[in-house]
Amino acid sequence: MTTSRTALRRLALGGMVLALGLPAPATAAGSRADAGPTATSGTPGRSGSPHSAVDRVADFYGSYVDVLHDSGRGQLADALRRHYLTAGLRESLARWEARHHQDGMLRAEGVPLEWSVVVNDSGMGHCWSRVTLTWKATGHSHTTHLMVQSDLSTLLISGIRTDE
């Protein structure tokens, strides 16, 4: 009898969650690096963890591209760099940007319309994420591939290079 009451309560709770449009709790198994998008009612979901270096790279690029798209390079973009990047990388980017006249985190001028981040490799206290930026211009699109290094002890982004 207790089992059927418990099952009935769970069924009723699930119905209320769906009727109210609330997100249902989910459990996940596997490593964070392998976790892909999830789907609820046909809508892709996004997830992340502040303890994952790859998720933090994705969080940075998502926020950074949004800020550049919405308001251009300014105080908020600089604040994101201060929060997510090591001081050493910020100094290195300033030199690179002065030489190339481009955004060092994008390795280009302008703002991409899409981005994706996947884990590439890790070892010796670092994690490498592969960032793909998609640029669209009149009638065509192209991608830029970057390798972004994070320090596993601080989870800060500490290096970047093009991946051709």
SULRA-V354721 format. One record per run of one state. SS is the DSSP state (h for helix, s for strand, l for the rest). FROM is the first residue (numbers start at 1). LEN is the number of residues. If there is no record, write none. Layout:
SS,FROM,LEN  SS,FROM,LEN
This chain:
l,1,1  h,2,19  l,21,11  h,32,3  l,35,3  s,38,3  l,41,2  s,43,3  l,46,7  h,53,19  l,72,3  h,75,10  s,85,1  l,86,1  h,87,14  l,101,2  s,103,1  l,104,4  s,108,1  l,109,5  s,114,10  l,124,2  s,126,12  l,138,2  s,140,12  l,152,5  s,157,6  l,163,2
